[in-house]
Amino acid sequence: MADSKKRFGYHHRERHRTDRVGWLRAAVLGANDGIVSTASLILGVAAAASAKSSILIAGLAGLVAGALSMAAGEFVSVHSQKDAEKADLERERHELAADDEGERMELAGIYVQRGLDPKLAREVADQLMAHDALGAHARDELGITEETSARPLQAAVFSAVSFALGAGIPLIIAAFVPLAVVVPSVMVTSLLLLFILGGFAARAGGASIIVGSARVVFWGLIAMVVTAAVGYFFGAAV
């Protein structure tokens, strides 16, 4: 038995990225939103020639509201996905109990479509269903696995914490630099952070670092410029 395990690679370990999908998406989205939204808010208020205290209050309010909003939004949306997964699994459980043979044929048909010989596909389906019938159908029919299943609380926590961390940096910059240089200081620092964040996310996901960084910086720059312009023109009008 031990020899067969070695022969079929039981001791081989590969590093895959699918187990990072849930928390990585929430963390990157939260940090990106924290930097962009808070920096844009600070730039908009600062461009309106507001006092330093007004800028900081607006930035702090944006940090708190944004973190709570991200947590609530992620929890609700991911929980909806989890509810759908539960409903699909429950339906599959009933179908297995009502028509075992039909479910075996259905699973075998999936393996045939993936390239197995019909006889081998049936043998594989029989063995997998003997081991874990619901797990086999969840994975191969529904596409639900342990690594990619929805985790609402995890998504909410990662989103809120990462948003607060991302938003805190432009807020700290605005607090410690002179009022006259708040706009360029916050903008340059935030774009640099976005560049690093985009590269990290791309690296963790196995994508191009340059493309990932450029994409995040591009959209972040647009958001900051537009918000600063709105603050400037409306502040001038007032």
C-alpha positions as CSV (number, residue, x, y, z in Angstrom):
1,M,0.0,0.0,0.0
2,A,2.8,2.4,0.9
3,D,4.6,1.6,-2.4
4,S,1.4,2.4,-4.3
5,K,1.0,5.7,-2.5
6,K,4.5,6.7,-3.4
7,R,4.1,5.5,-7.0
8,F,1.0,7.7,-7.5
9,G,2.5,10.8,-6.0
10,Y,0.9,10.9,-2.5
11,H,4.1,12.5,-1.1
12,H,4.3,15.1,-3.9
13,R,3.3,18.6,-2.9
14,E,2.3,21.2,-5.4
15,R,1.6,24.9,-4.6
16,H,-1.7,26.0,-6.0
17,R,-3.5,29.3,-5.7
18,T,-7.2,28.2,-5.6
19,D,-7.2,28.0,-1.8
20,R,-6.4,31.8,-1.7
21,V,-9.3,32.9,-3.8
22,G,-11.8,33.8,-1.1
23,W,-9.6,35.7,1.3
24,L,-7.3,37.2,-1.4
25,R,-10.2,38.6,-3.3
26,A,-11.8,40.2,-0.2
27,A,-8.4,41.5,1.1
28,V,-7.4,43.0,-2.2
29,L,-10.8,44.5,-2.9
30,G,-10.9,46.0,0.6
31,A,-7.5,47.5,0.6
32,N,-7.9,48.9,-2.9
33,D,-11.3,50.5,-2.0
34,G,-9.8,51.8,1.2
35,I,-7.0,53.6,-0.5
36,V,-8.9,54.8,-3.5
37,S,-12.1,56.0,-1.7
38,T,-10.4,57.6,1.3
39,A,-7.7,59.2,-0.8
40,S,-10.3,60.5,-3.2
41,L,-12.4,61.8,-0.4
42,I,-9.4,63.6,1.2
43,L,-8.4,65.1,-2.2
44,G,-11.9,66.3,-2.9
45,V,-12.3,68.0,0.5
46,A,-8.7,69.4,0.3
47,A,-9.2,70.7,-3.2
48,A,-12.2,72.6,-1.9
49,A,-9.8,74.7,0.2
50,S,-11.1,73.2,3.4
51,A,-9.4,73.5,6.8
52,K,-7.1,70.7,7.9
53,S,-9.6,69.6,10.6
54,S,-12.4,69.2,8.0
55,I,-10.1,67.1,5.8
56,L,-9.2,64.7,8.7
57,I,-12.8,64.4,9.9
58,A,-14.0,63.6,6.4
59,G,-11.2,61.0,6.0
60,L,-11.9,59.4,9.3
61,A,-15.6,59.2,8.7
62,G,-14.9,57.7,5.3
63,L,-12.6,55.1,6.9
64,V,-15.2,54.0,9.5
65,A,-18.2,54.0,7.1
66,G,-16.3,52.3,4.3
67,A,-14.9,49.5,6.5
68,L,-18.4,48.8,8.0
69,S,-20.0,49.0,4.5
70,M,-17.4,46.6,3.0
71,A,-17.9,44.1,5.8
72,A,-21.7,44.2,5.5
73,G,-21.6,44.1,1.7
74,E,-19.2,41.2,1.6
75,F,-21.1,39.2,4.3
76,V,-24.4,39.6,2.6
77,S,-23.2,38.8,-1.0
78,V,-21.0,35.9,0.0
79,H,-23.7,34.5,2.3
80,S,-26.1,34.6,-0.7
81,Q,-23.5,32.5,-2.6
82,K,-23.3,30.1,0.4
83,D,-27.1,29.8,0.6
84,A,-27.1,28.9,-3.1
85,E,-24.4,26.2,-2.5
86,K,-26.4,24.8,0.4
87,A,-29.6,24.6,-1.7
88,D,-27.8,22.9,-4.6
89,L,-26.2,20.3,-2.2
90,E,-29.5,19.6,-0.5
91,R,-31.2,19.1,-3.9
92,E,-28.3,16.8,-4.9
93,R,-28.7,14.8,-1.6
94,H,-32.4,14.2,-2.4
95,E,-31.6,13.2,-5.9
96,L,-29.0,10.7,-4.7
97,A,-31.6,9.2,-2.3
98,A,-34.3,9.0,-4.9
99,D,-32.4,7.8,-8.0
100,D,-29.0,6.4,-7.2
101,E,-28.5,4.7,-10.5
102,G,-29.5,7.8,-12.5
103,E,-26.9,9.8,-10.5
104,R,-24.2,7.3,-11.2
105,M,-25.0,7.5,-14.9
106,E,-25.0,11.3,-14.7
107,L,-21.6,11.3,-13.0
108,A,-20.2,8.8,-15.5
109,G,-21.5,11.0,-18.3
110,I,-19.5,13.9,-16.9
111,Y,-16.3,11.9,-17.0
112,V,-17.0,10.7,-20.5
113,Q,-17.3,14.3,-21.6
114,R,-13.9,14.9,-20.0
115,G,-12.3,12.2,-22.1
116,L,-12.7,8.9,-20.3
117,D,-13.8,5.7,-21.9
118,P,-17.5,5.0,-21.0
119,K,-16.6,1.7,-19.2
120,L,-13.8,3.4,-17.2
121,A,-16.0,6.4,-16.5
122,R,-18.6,4.2,-15.0
123,E,-16.0,2.4,-12.8
124,V,-14.7,5.8,-11.6
125,A,-18.2,7.0,-10.9
126,D,-19.0,3.8,-8.9
127,Q,-15.8,4.0,-6.8
128,L,-16.1,7.7,-6.1
129,M,-19.8,7.4,-5.1
130,A,-19.0,4.4,-2.9
131,H,-16.4,6.7,-1.1
132,D,-18.4,9.9,-1.0
133,A,-21.4,10.2,-3.3
134,L,-22.4,13.8,-2.4
135,G,-18.8,15.0,-2.4
136,A,-18.2,13.6,-5.9
137,H,-21.3,15.3,-7.3
138,A,-20.6,18.5,-5.5
139,R,-17.1,18.6,-7.0
140,D,-17.7,17.3,-10.5
141,E,-21.3,18.3,-11.2
142,L,-21.7,21.5,-9.2
143,G,-18.1,22.7,-9.1
144,I,-18.2,23.1,-5.3
145,T,-15.0,22.3,-3.4
146,E,-13.6,22.9,0.1
147,E,-11.1,25.4,-1.3
148,T,-13.6,27.5,-3.3
149,S,-16.7,27.3,-1.1
150,A,-18.2,30.6,0.2
151,R,-17.0,31.8,3.6
152,P,-19.1,34.9,4.5
153,L,-17.5,35.7,7.9
154,Q,-14.0,35.4,6.5
155,A,-14.8,37.6,3.6
156,A,-16.4,40.2,5.8
157,V,-13.4,40.3,8.3
158,F,-10.8,40.5,5.6
159,S,-12.7,43.2,3.7
160,A,-13.2,45.4,6.8
161,V,-9.6,45.0,8.1
162,S,-8.0,45.5,4.7
163,F,-10.2,48.5,4.0
164,A,-9.2,50.2,7.3
165,L,-5.5,49.5,6.7
166,G,-5.7,50.9,3.2
167,A,-7.7,53.9,4.2
168,G,-5.5,54.6,7.2
169,I,-2.4,55.4,5.1
170,P,-3.7,58.4,3.1
171,L,-5.4,59.6,6.3
172,I,-2.1,59.5,8.2
173,I,-0.3,61.3,5.3
174,A,-2.9,64.0,5.4
175,A,-2.6,64.4,9.1
176,F,1.2,64.9,9.1
177,V,1.9,67.0,6.0
178,P,1.3,70.7,5.7
179,L,-2.1,71.7,4.3
180,A,-0.5,73.2,1.2
181,V,0.9,69.8,0.1
182,V,-1.9,67.5,1.2
183,V,-3.2,67.0,-2.4
184,P,0.1,66.0,-4.1
185,S,1.3,64.0,-1.0
186,V,-1.8,62.0,-0.7
187,M,-2.1,61.4,-4.4
188,V,1.5,60.3,-4.9
189,T,1.6,58.1,-1.8
190,S,-1.8,56.5,-2.7
191,L,-0.7,55.7,-6.3
192,L,2.5,54.2,-5.0
193,L,0.5,52.0,-2.6
194,L,-1.9,51.0,-5.4
195,F,1.0,50.0,-7.6
196,I,2.5,47.8,-4.8
197,L,-1.0,46.3,-4.0
198,G,-1.7,45.6,-7.6
199,G,1.7,43.8,-8.0
200,F,1.2,41.8,-4.8
201,A,-2.3,40.7,-5.9
202,A,-1.0,39.7,-9.3
203,R,1.9,37.8,-7.9
204,A,-0.3,36.0,-5.4
205,G,-2.7,35.1,-8.2
206,G,0.0,34.0,-10.7
207,A,-0.7,36.9,-13.1
208,S,1.6,39.6,-14.6
209,I,2.8,42.0,-12.0
210,I,3.2,44.9,-14.4
211,V,-0.3,44.5,-15.8
212,G,-1.9,44.1,-12.4
213,S,-0.1,47.1,-11.0
214,A,-0.9,49.3,-14.0
215,R,-4.6,48.4,-14.0
216,V,-5.0,49.3,-10.3
217,V,-3.0,52.6,-10.7
218,F,-5.0,53.6,-13.8
219,W,-8.4,53.3,-12.2
220,G,-7.2,54.8,-8.9
221,L,-5.8,57.8,-10.7
222,I,-9.0,58.4,-12.5
223,A,-11.0,58.3,-9.3
224,M,-8.7,60.7,-7.5
225,V,-8.5,63.2,-10.4
226,V,-12.2,63.3,-10.9
227,T,-13.0,63.7,-7.2
228,A,-10.3,66.4,-6.7
229,A,-11.8,68.2,-9.7
230,V,-15.3,68.1,-8.2
231,G,-14.0,69.4,-4.9
232,Y,-12.0,72.2,-6.6
233,F,-14.8,73.5,-8.9
234,F,-17.6,73.2,-6.3
235,G,-15.3,74.7,-3.6
236,A,-14.5,77.6,-6.0
237,A,-18.2,78.1,-6.7
238,V,-19.1,78.3,-3.1
